[in-house]
Amino acid sequence: MTDLAGCKSTRGRAVRNAQSESKHPMNKRQLIDGIRQLNQTAQPEFLLQFDEEALDQYLKHLQNAQEKRLKIAGWVKSIPKPKFRLVS
């Protein structure tokens, strides 16, 4: 099993780092677990219908979408907090 202690806290990156550090490709159960971390609505019974190649492709798609979402979120201007304080 791969040690994830050095990975970032982002779930998608942790899964990706674990896969890239491993010399063996992820098995079907690991792929489904990785998919479920990024898409909790994906039911394991449904995912079991697909082969490992299709699951790997979908997991990579989810990881790329997660990275794009994180990059876009960094560019969103935050709403400034009001400078008023309530005094009682």
C-alpha positions as a LaTeX table, in Angstrom:
\begin{tabular}{lrrr}
\hline
Residue & $x$ (\AA) & $y$ (\AA) & $z$ (\AA) \\
\hline
Met1 & 0.00 & 0.00 & 0.00 \\
Thr2 & 1.27 & 3.48 & $-0.84$ \\
Asp3 & 1.94 & 5.96 & 1.96 \\
Leu4 & $-0.18$ & 9.06 & 1.39 \\
Ala5 & 1.35 & 11.09 & 4.23 \\
Gly6 & 3.32 & 13.29 & 1.82 \\
Cys7 & 0.33 & 14.03 & $-0.42$ \\
Lys8 & $-1.63$ & 17.24 & $-0.45$ \\
Ser9 & $-4.94$ & 17.26 & 1.34 \\
Thr10 & $-6.86$ & 17.43 & $-1.93$ \\
Arg11 & $-8.51$ & 14.07 & $-2.45$ \\
Gly12 & $-7.99$ & 13.95 & $-6.21$ \\
Arg13 & $-4.30$ & 14.68 & $-5.92$ \\
Ala14 & $-3.87$ & 12.08 & $-3.20$ \\
Val15 & $-5.45$ & 9.45 & $-5.41$ \\
Arg16 & $-3.42$ & 10.56 & $-8.42$ \\
Asn17 & $-0.16$ & 10.61 & $-6.43$ \\
Ala18 & $-0.86$ & 7.15 & $-5.06$ \\
Gln19 & $-1.45$ & 5.86 & $-8.56$ \\
Ser20 & 1.65 & 7.49 & $-10.06$ \\
Glu21 & 3.90 & 6.34 & $-7.20$ \\
Ser22 & 2.72 & 2.76 & $-7.51$ \\
Lys23 & 4.45 & 0.53 & $-10.04$ \\
His24 & 1.31 & $-1.56$ & $-10.38$ \\
Pro25 & $-1.85$ & $-0.17$ & $-11.94$ \\
Met26 & $-4.81$ & 0.25 & $-9.64$ \\
Asn27 & $-7.16$ & $-2.72$ & $-9.42$ \\
Lys28 & $-10.89$ & $-2.40$ & $-9.98$ \\
Arg29 & $-11.70$ & $-1.93$ & $-6.28$ \\
Gln30 & $-9.09$ & 0.83 & $-5.91$ \\
Leu31 & $-10.40$ & 2.60 & $-9.01$ \\
Ile32 & $-13.96$ & 2.46 & $-7.69$ \\
Asp33 & $-12.83$ & 3.77 & $-4.31$ \\
Gly34 & $-10.99$ & 6.65 & $-6.01$ \\
Ile35 & $-14.04$ & 7.47 & $-8.10$ \\
Arg36 & $-16.30$ & 7.40 & $-5.04$ \\
Gln37 & $-14.00$ & 9.84 & $-3.23$ \\
Leu38 & $-14.54$ & 12.37 & $-6.01$ \\
Asn39 & $-18.13$ & 11.43 & $-6.90$ \\
Gln40 & $-20.06$ & 10.18 & $-3.89$ \\
Thr41 & $-23.21$ & 9.69 & $-6.00$ \\
Ala42 & $-21.57$ & 6.97 & $-8.11$ \\
Gln43 & $-22.92$ & 3.66 & $-6.82$ \\
Pro44 & $-20.41$ & 0.77 & $-6.56$ \\
Glu45 & $-22.93$ & $-1.62$ & $-8.12$ \\
Phe46 & $-23.12$ & 0.60 & $-11.18$ \\
Leu47 & $-19.34$ & 1.06 & $-11.42$ \\
Leu48 & $-18.74$ & $-2.70$ & $-11.21$ \\
Gln49 & $-20.27$ & $-3.03$ & $-14.69$ \\
Phe50 & $-17.24$ & $-1.33$ & $-16.27$ \\
Asp51 & $-13.79$ & $-2.73$ & $-16.97$ \\
Glu52 & $-10.63$ & $-1.33$ & $-15.35$ \\
Glu53 & $-9.68$ & 0.70 & $-18.43$ \\
Ala54 & $-13.04$ & 2.52 & $-18.46$ \\
Leu55 & $-12.90$ & 3.11 & $-14.70$ \\
Asp56 & $-9.35$ & 4.47 & $-14.98$ \\
Gln57 & $-10.44$ & 6.82 & $-17.76$ \\
Tyr58 & $-13.37$ & 8.09 & $-15.67$ \\
Leu59 & $-11.18$ & 8.54 & $-12.59$ \\
Lys60 & $-8.71$ & 10.62 & $-14.61$ \\
His61 & $-11.61$ & 12.69 & $-15.95$ \\
Leu62 & $-12.83$ & 13.39 & $-12.40$ \\
Gln63 & $-9.30$ & 14.29 & $-11.26$ \\
Asn64 & $-8.86$ & 16.73 & $-14.15$ \\
Ala65 & $-12.23$ & 18.30 & $-13.41$ \\
Gln66 & $-11.27$ & 18.65 & $-9.73$ \\
Glu67 & $-7.98$ & 20.35 & $-10.66$ \\
Lys68 & $-9.76$ & 22.77 & $-12.99$ \\
Arg69 & $-12.30$ & 23.56 & $-10.28$ \\
Leu70 & $-9.48$ & 24.32 & $-7.83$ \\
Lys71 & $-7.67$ & 26.53 & $-10.34$ \\
Ile72 & $-10.84$ & 28.46 & $-11.18$ \\
Ala73 & $-11.73$ & 28.86 & $-7.50$ \\
Gly74 & $-8.35$ & 30.54 & $-6.96$ \\
Trp75 & $-9.27$ & 33.24 & $-9.46$ \\
Val76 & $-12.68$ & 34.06 & $-8.02$ \\
Lys77 & $-12.68$ & 37.38 & $-6.23$ \\
Ser78 & $-13.75$ & 36.97 & $-2.65$ \\
Ile79 & $-16.51$ & 39.16 & $-1.32$ \\
Pro80 & $-15.06$ & 41.67 & 1.13 \\
Lys81 & $-16.33$ & 41.48 & 4.67 \\
Pro82 & $-18.14$ & 44.55 & 5.96 \\
Lys83 & $-15.98$ & 46.88 & 8.00 \\
Phe84 & $-18.77$ & 47.48 & 10.52 \\
Arg85 & $-18.80$ & 45.96 & 13.97 \\
Leu86 & $-21.84$ & 45.46 & 16.12 \\
Val87 & $-21.49$ & 47.12 & 19.47 \\
Ser88 & $-23.72$ & 46.20 & 22.35 \\
\hline
\end{tabular}
